[in-house]
Amino acid sequence: MKIHGLKTCDTCRMARKALPEATFVDLRDTPLSDELLDRAIAAFPDTLVNRRSTTWRGLDAAERDRPVRELLRAHPTLMKRPLIEEGTTLHLGWDAGVRSALLGD
């Protein structure tokens, strides 16, 4: 299992604490591979970009209109976090549904 996120993100910290056996990959140090990014875009087409973030609010309209793939390559911190790989299954965020699926709660 891999958790993709930011080491400074509180939500990622909660996921890491609950899943100590998972490998953590910081998006600033290791961007998502093209294959994983494509899978994430296909799995979460409307929710992968965090439109509530400070980074998003700082973008101009032209930048916001870029395709998701280009936007996340240019601004990896725009991705909703964490993105969790469990085998071939992807989970986004750390809400009750994701926690239940991964922890059985």
C-alpha positions, 0 to 999 in steps of 0.5 A: 500500500502507498500513500501519496500526499504531502508530509505537511498535510494534516489529513495525510498525517492522519492516514499515515498514523492509521496505516503505519505499514503503508509506504509514504510518497511525498508529491513534492519529492516524487510526482505521480507517475504518468500511469498513476496520474492517468488512473487517478484522473479516470477514477476521480475526474471531478474530485482530484483537483482540490478547488478549495485550496490556497493554491487554487485560489491563487491561480488565474482563470487561464491557469484554472482552465488547463486540463487536469493532467497539466494542472497537476503536473504544474501544481502537484499540491492542487491534488486532493490528498491523500491518494492511496494505492491499495493494489489496483484500487485507488482511494482519495481523501481520508473520509469515513468511507475510505477509512472503513474500506481500509481499516474495516471500521 
